[in-house]
Structure formats: C-alpha cells, structure tokens
C-alpha cells in the first residue's frame, strides 16, 4: 500500500495506491468520512469492466448509489454532457448531501469533477482513475473542466477531490494505444522534476501493462508537491506541469476531439518545447535526444500531420489559458530534471517550433 498525502489545509486528501484497491473502494470512501448518497459517473468503455465492482463495494459499505454512464471519448467533455449528467443527478434525487465517484480516465475525472464543482453549488467527489494519464496526473490537483470548440479545458473550476483511489490493475484492460499515451505525462514529470526517473522509464517495457504502484506513486508525489506549492497556478510553480502542453493543446484542439489522444498531442508538444529549450534556455541537444528517444520508445508520435496547418494551431494557442493578457508563457528545460517558465519567447519563434514538428 502506497499513500501520498496532498497537504492543502482544510482541503487536504490522500491518494491511496495498491493493486486490488477497487474492491475496497466503499470501505476507503467510508474511512474518508464521506456520507450521503453516491452518484457514480463513468463512461461506456469503463462501465463494463469496473462499474459492478464499485457498485458492490459501495453497497457493502452501506451506501445507496446510482450510476450514470456517458459516451466514452473526448467529445463528451462538453457543456452539453455536463448539463445532461447534472439533470440525471437531479432526477435521481441527489442533492447537496450527495457525493460523486468519478470512475474512469482523464475525461471522466475532468467531467465528473466539474459536475461535482457546480452541482448544488458544489458537492464532494472521489477520483478512481483507470488510465495512466489520470493515475499519474489528471486525478490529482483539483483541476476540473470541459472543452469548448475554441480550445481545451477553457470552462472549469478548481475543485479538489476528497480522496483518490489508484488501482494499477485497471491498466490491464486498456487498449495498448490508450495505455502508452499516458507515458507522455510520466516523461513530462521526469523531465521537469526527476531526471533519475528517465533511466527507469528507459528500462520499462511499454508492452508490459503491469505497472508497479511505486512508479505511479513517484509521479503522484511530484504532482502533489507542485500542487501544494501553487494550488491555483498563481505563483508560476504549477505552470511547470504544462511542459509540452502549450503547443500540445493547440495541436489537440486543431483536429476533431479524439483524433489525437491527449498524450499523443503532448508528445508533439514536448518535442516543440525541447526545440524552444535548445534555442532559448540552453538545453544541450543530447538531452533533447534522450527525451525524444524515450517518447519513441513508448510509440508516441513525434511528427505533426501535414494537414494540420500552423495557422490553425496558432489560432488555438491564442485562446489557451496559459496565455494571459496576451503574455505567452512557455515551460522549458535548461537541463534534464529542471523545468523553468519563460515569458520572453518572441512571437515569431512559435510558428517555426510548430513547423519543426514536420521535419
């Protein structure tokens, strides 16, 4: 059993990691002090695998639970689906005394967390992430929200979970592509905060979906410490977690949602950020090559489709949350394991970084 504590005063919570934890979810939620009725929100891919197990565990712990299934995929991260789920909860008799259980990947956590943030002006929720992306990154930190046609995650709220339960066994049922895409976030953590992790990732077989809980815990601890330092991204520390995400989100928003998986877009964004790091932060080329080789090791894309125009990516970038008041902030590396924020990248340097992805 691995436990990582996120210290946020009255909003503190534990992240518990262990194989087989799904079967104990009701007991763990009860130990966290949650009362009232439960609303499980999950998607059409995860429900056949794990919904019944979570329902049974909640029932065994004395909870009355309802289940709400939405169509799997990034397209469901929308205000339309938020409204549908909110109405379902109302019709099922939920109120401000209820809590939500988000069972699934990053889309589920973001969507269900956002519903929890706004339902009856905010109710508690629990994260049970089932993908690499969500287990090492998106389930921790309280960022919830949905997409707009203009860009990723532009509508949302900070709403911390009361508990995060990570069962690595859920990774065994992921399709290979969905499994591997999550390692873009793991590589990001190593690049900005833990150079020693790179060697471990180089040794790990990307076809082996038995991921040690210790590796996930190591990533979660990085995310937790950054969130503690800068919960709502006001001091700049939390912005370090956006390494590869600035241009990556622009690329992801330039194609129909779901065309590129999140980690695949971030892989492209990391390559662009490495190029900017070489040109503007003094990152040695051999350090960039090490990260690029690692992305390739996990079969993540490094070349941008020629049909995705640079102008469209730039248009999406202009609406990105990380551009505040027209000020462009990029996360770069000056050395492996050390991310830095940089707001002095000239506007004319961004298009070449995007074009570089076609080389």
N, C-alpha and C positions, 0 to 999 in steps of 0.2 A: 504494500500500500504506500503510495506517494501522495503527500499533501502539500500544496503550495498555498500559502495564505496571502491574500491581497489586502493590504492594510490601508483602508480608506475611512478610518474613523467609524462613524455610525453606519457606513455603507460597506464595511469590510465583509469579506466572504472567503470561503475555502474552495479550492479546486482539488478534488479528490481523483486520483488516477489509479486504476487497478483493473486487470482482466476480470471479467465476470461481474463487474460492478452494476451492470444494467439490472440484474436480478435483485439487487439490493436498493434500487432507486427509491422505493417507497419509504424504506427504513431510514435511508440517508436524508431524505427530504423531511421526514418527521423529526430527525435529530437536529436539523437546522432550524426547527421551530415554526415551520410553515403550517398554517391551519386553514380551514375552509375547504371549498370545493376546488378541484383541479380541472383545468382545461388543457388537454394535450394537443399541441399543434405540431403536425408532421406533414411530410409530403408523400406523394403517391409512390415514390420509389422506396422510401424507408419504411413506410407503414407495414408492408407485407413481411418484412424481416423482424421488426422490433416492437411494433406497437402493442401487440398482445402481451408481450413480456412486461412492458412498462405498466400497462393497464392492470395486469395481475398483481404486480408488486405494490402498486398504489392501493388496490383493493385490499390486499393482505394487511396493509398498514392502516386500514380504516378510512381511506379517502374515497369520496364519491367523485368520480372523474367522468368527463365527457371527452370525446375525441373528435378532432377536426382536421380533415385531410385536404390539402390543396394540391394543384397540379405541380409536379416537380419541374424545376428549371428556373433560370434567372428571370424569365419573363414574369414570373409570379411575384417578384419583388417590386410591387407596384401599389399605388394608392387604391386601385380597384380591388386588389386582393385584400388589402388592409381593411377596406370597408366591408367586404364580404365576410371575412373572419370576425370582425367586430360585431356584425349583426348576428352571426351564428351564435356567438357567445351570449349576446343579449337574449336571443330566442331560447337558448338552453338554460336560461335562468341564472347566469353568472352575474355577479355584481362586485362591488369594491372589496368584498371579503374573500373573493376567489384568488387563485394564482394560476399562472400559466407554466406549462412544461414545454420547452422548445426541444423537440426530438428530431435531430437531423443535422444537415451540413450548414454551411455558412448562410445560404439563402434562408433556411428555416430559422436560424438563430436571429438574423437581422430582422426578418419579417415578424416573427412571433414576439421578439423583444420590443419591436416598435408598437405592436398591438398592446403589449403589456404597459408600455410607457404612456399610451393615450387612453386606454380603456378605463372608463370611470375616473379619468384624470390620473391614472397610474396605479397598477397593481403589481405585486411581486412576481418574479418569474425565475425559473430554474433552467439552466442550459444543460442539455445532454447531447453533446456534439458527436457526430458519427463519421466525420471525414478528417483527413489530415489538416486541411485548411482551417476547419473550425476548431479542432482539438488544440492545435498549436498557436492559433491566432484569434480568429474572429469571435469565439465564445467568451473570451476574456477581455475585460476592459470597458464594457458598457456602451459601446457604440452600436446603436440600432438604427435601422432606417431602410428606405426603399429608393429605387431608382426613378428618375424622370427621363422622358425622351431626350432631354438635353444633356444628361450625364448620370454617372454612377453616384448613388448614395447622397443625393442632394436634398432629400427630405428625410429628417430623422430626429433623434433625440439621444442624449446621454441618459442611460437607464441601466444601472448596474444590476447584474443578477444577484440572487440571494445565495446561490450555490451553483457550482459547475461540477458535473459528474462525467469523467472521461473513462470510457471502457475501450481499450485498444482492440478488443475482439471484434468490435463493429467494423473495423477496417477490412476484415477478411471478406466481406461481401461486396466491397466496392469494385466496380469495373476498373481495369488497370489504368486507363487514362485518368479517371477521376482520382484514383489513388496517387498517381505520380504527380499530378498538377499541384498537390498540396506542398510538395517539397520546395516549390519556389519560395514559400513563406519561411520554411526551415532554413534554406540557404540564405535568405534575407537576414534572419536573426544572426546567423553565424557571421555574415559579412559586416554587420553593424556593431556587434557586441561580443562575439565569441569565436575568435579565429581558430581556437583549438578544435571546435566542433567540425570544422571543414574536413579534417583528417578522418573523423568518424563517418561523415557522410560519404567520403570517397570510398570507404571500405564497405558501406552498406549496399546490399543488392536491391536495386529498385523493383525487382520482380518478387521480392520476399515481403509479403504484406503482414508478417508477424513483427510489428514494430514494438521495440521494448518500451514499456511505460516510462523508463528512466530517460529515454531520448525525448519523449513528449514532455515530461516534467521539466527537463532542462530548457526547452523552448518556452514553456509556460512561465517559468521563473523569470526569463528575460522580459517577456511581455508584462508580467506582473510588476516587476521593479520599475519599468518605464512608466506604466500607468500610475503607480504610486507617486512618482516624481511629478507627473504632469497629466492629471486625470482628464482634463478637458482641452488639452493641446493649447495652453495659453503661454507656456514658458519656452516652448520650442523643443523640449526633450522628446515628447511623444511623437513629434513630427518625424523623428528618426525612423519610426516604424513604416514610414511612407517610402523608404528606399525602393526604387523601381516602380512605385505606384503612380507617380505624376504622369509620365508618358504612358505607362501601362494602362491606367484608367482611361486615358484619351483613346488609346487603341481599342480597348474593350467596348467603349461607347460608340465607336465608329462603325461597328458591324451589328447586325441584329443580336440582341441579348441571347447568349447561349452558343453563338457561333464559335467563340473562343472561350474556353473555361478561364476562370479568374486567374489561376496560377499560370496558365499559358500566356495570358496578356502581361502578367507581372514579369515573367521570364524575359519577354521582349523589352519591357520597361527597364529591367535590371541591366540588360546589355546597353541600352541607351545611356543609363545612369553611369555605367562604367566608362563609357566613352567620354562623357562630360567630366567624370572624375579624373581621367587621364589628362584632359585638356585644361581643367580649371582647378584641380586640387592636388595635382602632383602624384596621383596614384601610379605606381610602376605598371608597365604593360604586362609583366609576368604575373602580377597579382590579378589583373583583369582576366588573363587567360586561365588562371586557376578556377575562378568563379564560372567562367563560360564553359570550361570542361566539365564542371560539376553539373551545370544545367543540362548539358548534353547527355551526361551520364544518366540523368533521370528522364531522358527523352522529351525534354521541354523545348519548345521552338525558339530559335534564335534569328530567324529571318521573317521579315514582315511581308505579307502578301502584297504584290504589286498593285492589286486592285484597291487597296486601302490608301487613299490619297493623303499626302502630307497635309494639305489644306484642311481636310476634314478632321484629322487628328488635332491640328492646331485649333480648330473651331471648338472642339470638345474640351480641349485643355483650357480655353479661355473661361469656361464656366466651372472649372474644377474648384472644389472647396479650398484647396491648398493655395489658390491664387486669391489673395485678399487685397482689395483696394487696388487691383492691377499689379500688385507686387508678386513677382514669381519667386517661390521658394522651392529649391530642389534639395534633395538629400544626396550627398556624395560621400565617397570614401577618400580619405587621404592615405589610409593604409588599411590592410585587412583587419577586421575587428573593431574599426573605429569610424562610425558614421558621423558626418557633420552636416549641418544645414548651411545652405548657401543661397543668398538672395541677390547675388551680383552677377548671375549668369545673364549675359546680354540676350535680348530677344532674338537677335539674328543668329544665335548659336543653337536654337531649339530645332529649327527645321533641318539643319544638317545632321543633328543627332538622330532625328527620325529617319531621314534618308539613309543614314549609315546602316540602319537595320535591313536594308535591301541588299547590302553588299555581302 
